[in-house]
């Protein structure tokens, strides 16, 4: 054998002796360049793989120029400092790096979770410790909660370069931004278009590119959820991050498992086709055995499971010449199950031929059982031949699909996979006779898409003069049956510019109808997208979760067909074209008897899609009136109300300007602070819905955040609308976020139909008179429902204001007469208490009138009373004196007759015979004690009666005078 002696040196120390060999093999070290100096030059130095294992490294040599770089598919071989072609199974970007494998977060990347709102004591919340960007194989998924999660990557560029990445950003309830910092952590200057990422359509990928400066660049991908309302948000997905400007690549990158590059000098790798697999750094893919399968880009094959009912679906064949159709069964593609094993289910046989469903309204059946649209000016219900519309009518153009034997020519279906696993060649939806339903797709998180294109809208002649905002409406009946977190999206793309989500439904929903009104005439594409689950899935576990669409109807379509005719207004017989249809002016309806245009009665509103008959003019509610065009009812801020034979007039003009009410703050489960803002347009504005709520989350990437918010186009116009506000304080954003703007009232004294409220959203505004408040007053919500609603459908508001009080009239004040002073008496007018009126008439000025010190009636009364008192006293004294005199005479008579009070003795006791009596004889008896008392009592009674009469008379006069005096005083006070 060959013996090789390695030169060595001996190091002697006091404690031990170490032998270190020389670094003579290239496996012992590797080369790196030093930092570039001011002249743009650098040095190549050797660095041992393990420090201290060898010595005597090669001496540094001058390196290539700092601007030197290799082409794509090549790497810089540091030993010779020359570009070398990458081998098969690997790739290189030359002067860049690419990250497209996300089984784990690659080295150099950091996922940092923070919470921008401090806790009650100033500390940061610990609820975000588990939040991070999550690798999902072919893409990186952001956090779904309201924590702020940043994906950070630092790169040093030797020359100016760029960073580009593919992303999905379908949900505006997540705030997504990308920015760059230098090595001093200073944010580099970026436009808003570069920093704030634009939304993407569900299932589609977009690319964002930002230029970078030479030197150290720290890249940040930052997301923050806005979880208000408890709805789960859809995450942001990142894929294919590519950075240019690193000047050189010292090695080639091996293709990841499931991918390959067959030729040397490749700049990228390709995914392995279905039913093949590959290992890391493969130059080709290995086919799977017959009993195994794989999807595109898989690194290994899996055993085929036995076929079951979930692996096939049924379709209806097109109608044949005999008008018959059949139900057929097909395997779900790509087929992954095994049919010839124990327990496998065989594909069911083809069903019996059965009669085809009728044609859709507006179409007629030909001899070969094919449905064709009716010619212009004709109509059909789908079961009969096309007929012309009778005189005085016009066809109702539109689309009405309720039979699904074949897919209409203006509809198409497709399949889109989040991970880009190529399901485009599959049908996303399948027709099924009386309905159309979602198909199988390639995996459970595929988007199954159904699209309907409408070239434009054309109002019927009878509606051409309308000034309303309705050009057409789409109505569809649907049902979802789900066992997982499925979601159905209804989207709209106007003039092929951007697709926006109109409404979405999660989970199972019973059969229901939904209507969307088109407010401008434009080309529009309506899209239904169904996803069984938004979790990363590579299998079909929820194949039975479906959405069923029963019917679709679109009105006033430009190239539509007619299923019926509607009455129209006719020209007079004297015109040159009698019997021709003409448009009625705004606010006019078509009279049923004469087919002429008639103006709607006052204070009625004309229905936007119904003009035939006077019943199309709907009466406005109490306290409201219609605008000139009879297109909307509104309040003119003034109304009257009669109660108890009194008319109350109210002036609410002070409440006409749009009022705002902010409720909160409220907090989500993780403590994010948010506010509810209501804008109210109560009256005035000629019926224009002046309350505007703006959603700036969607447009924040495209707007200068220092500009006026009125430039934002994503807004809701209504009588009452609501927005959810995320304050700027503590969130790290430069402005507050406004999202989830909804309309609460777009019809005065009416309701708006929504998907979540069966009877529509409604708002009740209570106006309360409070003279102590200002004219604008104060707007509040019930304390029991701090968000304004307890059920999410009915909102209650209370507006206390001085303007809510009626106007003052003569019944609201009274007059008070003052006391007579100096011959003059003042009259003062005062308001009734409590005062419940404003404005109106004013109080009359204080008036004065001449008066006497004592009233005439008072003088007469006092004089008459005094006279009667004197008369009674005089009579009492007279009778008393007369009685005393009679008593004195009587006593003298008695005393003069007999001192012993006895009468003289008679001379004889009888008369002689024949003698007549000449004189009467008076007998005197001594009065008894009882008699004396009775006499005294009679005298006393007379005196007492007289005294009582005098007292009563005097008291009455005093009371009368006192009462008159008190009344005058009270009136004056």
Secondary structure, 3 states (H helix, E strand, C coil): CCCCCCCEEEEECCCCEEEEEECCCHHHEEEEECCCCCCCCCEEEEEECCCCCEECCCCCEECCCCCCCCCCCEEEECCCCEEEECCCCEECCCCEEEECCECCCCCCEEEEEECCCECCCCCECCCCCCCCCEECECCEECCCCCCEEEEEEEEEECCCEEEEEEEECCCCCEEEEEEEECCCCCECCCCHHHHECCCCCCCCCEEEEEEECCEEEEEEEEEEECCCCCCCCCCCEEEEEEEECCCCCCCCEECCCCEECCCCCCCCCEECCCCEECCCCECCCEECCCCEECCCCCCCCEECCECCHHHEEEEECCCCCCCEECEEEEECCCCCCECCCCCCCCCCCCCCCEECCCCCCCEEECCCCCEEECCCCEECCCCCCCEECCCCEEEEEEEEECCECCCCCCEEEEEECCCCCCCCCCCCEEECECCEEECCCCCCCCEEEEEEEECCECCCHHHCCCCCCCCEEEEEEEEEECCCCCEEEEEEEECCCCEEEEEEEECCEEEEEEEEEECCCCCEEEEEEEECCCCCCCCCCCCCCEEEEEEEEEECECCCEEEEEEECEECCCCCCCCCCEECCCCCEEECCCCCCEEECCCCEEECCCCCECHHHEEECCCCCEECCCCCCEECCCEEEEEECCEEEEEECHHHCCCEEEEEEEEECCCCCEEEEEEEECCCCHHHCCCEEEECCCCCCCCCCCCCCHHHCCCEEEECEEEEEEECCCCCCCCCCEEEEEEEEECCCCCCECCCCCCCCEEEEEEEEECCCCCCCCEEECCCCCCCCECCCCEEEEEEEEHHHCEECCHHHEEEEECCCECCEEEEEEEECCCCCEECCCCCCCCEEEECCCCCHHHHHHHHHHHHHHHHHHHHHHHHHHHHHHHHHHHHHHHHHHCCCCCCCCCCCCCCCCCCCCCCCCCCCCCCCHHHHHHHHHHHHHHHHHHHHHHHHHHHHHHHHHHHHHHHHHHHHC
